[in-house]
Amino acid sequence: MNNIQQVTVDQTIEDYEKQIAALEQNLDEMTIALTHAWNQLVPFLQDTSETDTSQGLEPILQAVLAAIDVPLGGIYLLRDREWLTSPPDLPQRNVLSAYLNEVRSHTLFTWRYYDEGKAELWLFSPIITNDEIIGYIGIASEDIQRQFAEAERRILIRMAERAAGQIGAIQLAEMRQREAAARRELEIASHIQRSIQPKAAPSVPSLDVAFYWEPARQVGGDACGWFIQPDGTLNWFILDVSGKGLPAALAAVSLYTAFRMGLRLGQAPDAILRLANEEFYQAFTDSNLMATAAIFSLNPQTG
């Protein structure tokens, strides 16, 4: 008799285990189906190349609110301390921000909010990229006794993963835009710097002059120029600003312009260098730049 009872109990446990396994499989299939549906929907809801972070996350927030059927929700980004909430004017933002800035949880967690007779039950999932918590996505029920179902919890986790991917895509698009803008700025600076360099050496009787200029990078801190006075005197200058890249190039263009203008006005080389030092010394020092320059003056008739 005991053996029969033991077999019956074992069979019952086995049946329950099978039912639980079937339920878990159905739950997994449901959340996977939801994710696949979301993957198909996302391209029609957003364009990461032309949107900011909050706009890019809006469809995710609305999708999770619809899927779980709750009235309140929000996405909070820790770095920018930026909120995206539904409704937009969620009054408890500041309280939630203070709490989320401290909690740093890598798993789902609940939080109860009480204010002047009003109570809310929040469920949060961390948004994680590269093992770092960058924010939280949360939903709230006005039923403080509500128990969020396992399916609802899994949906929130899936949407947190989707939010992490979306944020990564937006940040990548922003980085590419910044890189494109920086390349454009360098191209403009390079064009300006090349345009001011002499196209050919000066033609001076009884004197052979040659030069070659090429920056180490797209732009650089080296420059040279010349000007022939009405009496035939050749004034030639060279300058070198320490460093490479855009700061050195901008400083070199400034010095080039000052030297060229001084020579055109007929100022003596020593006067030009003295005035340039007075004008640029403090600005270069504050920018951690240093420049070396020389101006040569030669009258071919007198040597």
C-alpha positions as CSV (number, residue, x, y, z in Angstrom):
1,M,0.0,0.0,0.0
2,N,2.8,2.4,0.9
3,N,4.5,1.7,-2.4
4,I,1.3,2.5,-4.3
5,Q,0.9,5.8,-2.4
6,Q,4.6,6.7,-3.0
7,V,4.2,6.1,-6.7
8,T,1.0,8.2,-6.8
9,V,2.8,11.1,-5.1
10,D,5.8,10.8,-7.3
11,Q,3.6,10.8,-10.4
12,T,1.7,13.9,-9.1
13,I,5.0,15.8,-8.6
14,E,6.1,14.8,-12.0
15,D,2.9,16.0,-13.6
16,Y,3.2,19.3,-11.8
17,E,6.8,19.7,-13.0
18,K,5.7,19.1,-16.6
19,Q,2.9,21.7,-16.3
20,I,5.3,24.2,-14.8
21,A,7.8,23.5,-17.6
22,A,5.1,23.9,-20.2
23,L,4.0,27.2,-18.7
24,E,7.5,28.5,-18.6
25,Q,7.9,27.5,-22.3
26,N,4.7,29.3,-23.2
27,L,5.9,32.4,-21.3
28,D,9.2,32.4,-23.1
29,E,7.5,32.0,-26.4
30,M,5.2,34.9,-25.6
31,T,8.0,37.3,-24.7
32,I,10.1,36.2,-27.7
33,A,7.1,36.8,-29.9
34,L,6.7,40.3,-28.4
35,T,10.3,41.0,-29.0
36,H,10.1,39.9,-32.6
37,A,7.0,42.1,-33.1
38,W,8.8,45.0,-31.6
39,N,11.8,44.4,-33.9
40,Q,9.4,44.8,-36.9
41,L,7.8,47.9,-35.4
42,V,10.8,49.9,-34.4
43,P,12.0,50.9,-38.0
44,F,8.6,52.6,-38.6
45,L,8.6,54.5,-35.3
46,Q,12.0,56.1,-35.3
47,D,15.0,57.3,-37.1
48,T,18.1,57.3,-34.9
49,S,20.0,59.5,-37.2
50,E,17.6,62.4,-36.8
51,T,16.4,62.1,-33.2
52,D,17.5,62.7,-29.7
53,T,17.6,60.1,-26.9
54,S,14.2,60.9,-25.4
55,Q,12.4,60.8,-28.8
56,G,14.1,57.6,-29.7
57,L,12.9,55.9,-26.4
58,E,9.3,57.2,-26.6
59,P,8.1,54.2,-28.7
60,I,9.6,51.8,-26.2
61,L,7.9,53.4,-23.2
62,Q,4.6,53.5,-25.0
63,A,4.9,49.8,-26.0
64,V,5.6,48.6,-22.5
65,L,2.7,50.6,-21.0
66,A,0.4,49.1,-23.6
67,A,1.7,45.5,-23.1
68,I,1.4,45.6,-19.3
69,D,-1.6,47.9,-19.2
70,V,-0.5,50.3,-16.5
71,P,-1.1,54.1,-16.4
72,L,2.3,55.3,-15.4
73,G,5.8,54.7,-16.6
74,G,9.1,56.3,-17.2
75,I,12.7,55.9,-18.5
76,Y,15.5,57.6,-16.5
77,L,19.0,58.1,-17.8
78,L,21.6,58.4,-15.1
79,R,24.3,60.2,-17.0
80,D,22.1,63.1,-18.1
81,R,19.6,62.8,-15.3
82,E,17.0,62.9,-18.0
83,W,13.4,61.7,-17.7
84,L,11.0,60.4,-20.2
85,T,7.7,59.8,-18.5
86,S,4.1,59.1,-19.3
87,P,2.2,61.2,-18.4
88,P,4.9,63.8,-19.3
89,D,4.3,66.0,-16.3
90,L,4.8,63.2,-13.8
91,P,4.9,65.1,-10.4
92,Q,7.1,62.6,-8.6
93,R,10.1,62.9,-10.9
94,N,12.4,64.5,-8.4
95,V,11.6,61.9,-5.7
96,L,12.2,59.1,-8.2
97,S,15.4,60.6,-9.5
98,A,16.9,60.9,-6.0
99,Y,16.0,57.2,-5.3
100,L,17.3,55.9,-8.6
101,N,20.6,57.8,-8.4
102,E,21.3,55.8,-5.2
103,V,19.9,52.3,-5.8
104,R,22.2,50.9,-8.5
105,S,20.4,47.6,-8.8
106,H,21.3,45.1,-11.6
107,T,18.0,43.2,-11.1
108,L,14.3,44.0,-11.1
109,F,13.1,45.8,-8.0
110,T,9.9,47.4,-6.7
111,W,9.4,50.8,-5.0
112,R,6.3,52.2,-3.2
113,Y,5.6,55.9,-3.5
114,Y,3.3,57.6,-1.1
115,D,2.2,61.3,-1.3
116,E,-0.8,63.0,0.3
117,G,-3.0,60.0,0.4
118,K,-1.9,58.8,-3.1
119,A,0.1,55.5,-3.4
120,E,1.8,53.9,-6.3
121,L,3.7,50.6,-6.8
122,W,6.6,51.0,-9.2
123,L,8.5,48.1,-10.9
124,F,11.9,49.0,-12.3
125,S,14.3,47.2,-14.6
126,P,17.9,48.4,-15.1
127,I,19.1,49.5,-18.5
128,I,22.5,48.0,-18.9
129,T,25.2,48.4,-21.6
130,N,28.7,46.9,-21.3
131,D,27.9,45.7,-17.8
132,E,27.2,49.3,-16.7
133,I,23.8,50.6,-15.5
134,I,23.0,53.6,-17.6
135,G,19.4,54.1,-16.5
136,Y,16.1,52.4,-15.5
137,I,12.8,51.7,-17.2
138,G,9.8,51.6,-14.8
139,I,6.1,51.1,-14.7
140,A,3.6,51.9,-12.0
141,S,0.3,50.8,-10.8
142,E,-2.0,52.8,-8.5
143,D,-3.0,49.5,-6.9
144,I,-0.4,49.3,-4.1
145,Q,-1.2,45.6,-3.5
146,R,-0.8,44.6,-7.1
147,Q,1.5,41.6,-7.8
148,F,3.2,42.0,-11.1
149,A,3.0,38.7,-13.0
150,E,6.0,36.9,-14.2
151,A,5.1,37.6,-17.8
152,E,4.9,41.4,-17.0
153,R,8.3,41.2,-15.4
154,R,9.8,39.5,-18.4
155,I,8.3,42.0,-20.8
156,L,9.9,44.9,-18.7
157,I,13.2,43.1,-18.8
158,R,12.9,42.7,-22.6
159,M,12.1,46.3,-23.0
160,A,15.0,47.4,-20.9
161,E,17.2,45.4,-23.2
162,R,15.6,47.1,-26.2
163,A,16.1,50.5,-24.6
164,A,19.8,49.7,-24.0
165,G,20.2,48.8,-27.7
166,Q,18.3,51.9,-28.8
167,I,20.4,54.2,-26.6
168,G,23.6,52.6,-28.0
169,A,22.3,53.2,-31.5
170,I,21.5,56.8,-30.7
171,Q,24.9,57.4,-29.1
172,L,26.7,55.8,-32.0
173,A,24.8,58.1,-34.4
174,E,25.6,61.1,-32.3
175,M,29.3,60.1,-32.2
176,R,29.3,59.7,-36.0
177,Q,27.8,63.1,-36.4
178,R,30.4,64.7,-34.1
179,E,33.2,62.9,-36.0
180,A,31.8,64.1,-39.4
181,A,31.5,67.7,-38.0
182,A,35.1,67.5,-36.7
183,R,36.4,66.2,-40.1
184,R,34.5,69.0,-41.8
185,E,36.1,71.5,-39.5
186,L,39.6,70.1,-40.2
187,E,38.9,70.2,-43.9
188,I,38.0,73.9,-43.7
189,A,41.0,74.6,-41.5
190,S,43.3,72.7,-43.9
191,H,41.9,74.6,-46.9
192,I,42.4,78.0,-45.2
193,Q,45.9,77.1,-44.1
194,R,46.9,75.8,-47.6
195,S,45.4,78.9,-49.2
196,I,47.6,81.3,-47.3
197,Q,50.9,79.5,-48.1
198,P,52.9,80.8,-51.0
199,K,52.1,79.0,-54.3
200,A,55.7,79.6,-55.6
201,A,59.0,81.0,-54.5
202,P,59.6,84.7,-55.0
203,S,61.5,85.7,-58.2
204,V,64.5,87.8,-57.1
205,P,67.4,88.8,-59.4
206,S,70.7,87.1,-58.6
207,L,69.0,84.9,-55.9
208,D,67.7,81.4,-56.0
209,V,64.9,80.7,-53.6
210,A,63.1,77.4,-53.0
211,F,60.8,76.1,-50.3
212,Y,58.6,73.2,-49.5
213,W,55.7,73.1,-47.0
214,E,53.6,70.1,-45.9
215,P,51.9,69.7,-42.5
216,A,52.6,66.5,-40.5
217,R,48.8,66.0,-40.2
218,Q,45.9,67.4,-42.1
219,V,46.7,70.8,-40.5
220,G,49.8,71.9,-38.5
221,G,51.6,74.7,-36.8
222,D,54.1,75.6,-39.5
223,A,53.8,78.5,-42.0
224,C,55.9,80.7,-44.1
225,G,55.4,83.7,-46.4
226,W,57.2,86.5,-48.2
227,F,56.7,90.1,-49.4
228,I,58.8,92.2,-51.7
229,Q,59.0,95.9,-50.8
230,P,58.9,98.6,-53.5
231,D,62.7,99.0,-53.4
232,G,63.1,95.3,-54.2
233,T,63.9,94.1,-50.6
234,L,62.7,90.6,-50.0
235,N,61.2,90.0,-46.6
236,W,60.7,86.3,-45.8
237,F,59.3,84.8,-42.6
238,I,58.9,81.3,-41.2
239,L,57.1,80.3,-38.0
240,D,56.5,77.2,-36.0
241,V,53.8,76.8,-33.4
242,S,54.4,73.9,-31.0
243,G,52.1,71.0,-31.4
244,K,50.0,69.7,-34.2
245,G,46.3,69.7,-35.2
246,L,43.7,72.5,-35.1
247,P,45.0,74.6,-32.2
248,A,48.5,74.9,-33.6
249,A,47.0,75.6,-37.1
250,L,44.8,78.4,-35.8
251,A,47.7,80.0,-34.0
252,A,49.9,79.7,-37.1
253,V,47.3,81.4,-39.2
254,S,47.0,84.3,-36.7
255,L,50.7,84.8,-36.7
256,Y,50.9,84.6,-40.5
257,T,48.3,87.3,-40.9
258,A,50.1,89.5,-38.4
259,F,53.5,89.1,-40.0
260,R,52.1,89.6,-43.5
261,M,50.1,92.7,-42.6
262,G,53.2,94.2,-40.8
263,L,55.4,93.7,-43.9
264,R,52.8,95.2,-46.2
265,L,52.7,98.3,-44.0
266,G,56.4,98.6,-44.3
267,Q,57.3,97.9,-40.7
268,A,60.8,96.7,-39.7
269,P,61.2,93.0,-38.9
270,D,62.1,93.6,-35.3
271,A,59.1,95.8,-34.8
272,I,56.8,93.2,-36.3
273,L,58.2,90.5,-34.0
274,R,58.0,92.7,-30.9
275,L,54.3,93.7,-31.6
276,A,53.4,90.1,-32.3
277,N,54.9,89.0,-29.0
278,E,53.0,91.7,-27.2
279,E,49.7,90.7,-28.9
280,F,49.9,86.9,-28.7
281,Y,52.0,86.1,-25.7
282,Q,49.3,85.9,-23.1
283,A,46.8,84.1,-25.4
284,F,49.4,81.5,-26.4
285,T,50.4,81.0,-22.7
286,D,46.9,80.5,-21.6
287,S,46.4,78.0,-24.4
288,N,49.7,76.2,-23.6
289,L,51.1,77.1,-27.0
290,M,54.6,78.3,-27.9
291,A,55.7,79.8,-31.2
292,T,59.1,80.3,-32.7
293,A,59.4,82.8,-35.6
294,A,62.0,84.6,-37.7
295,I,61.8,87.3,-40.3
296,F,64.6,87.7,-42.9
297,S,65.2,90.9,-44.9
298,L,67.4,91.0,-47.9
299,N,68.1,93.7,-50.5
300,P,69.5,91.9,-53.6
301,Q,71.2,95.1,-54.8
302,T,73.2,95.7,-51.6
303,G,73.3,92.1,-50.2
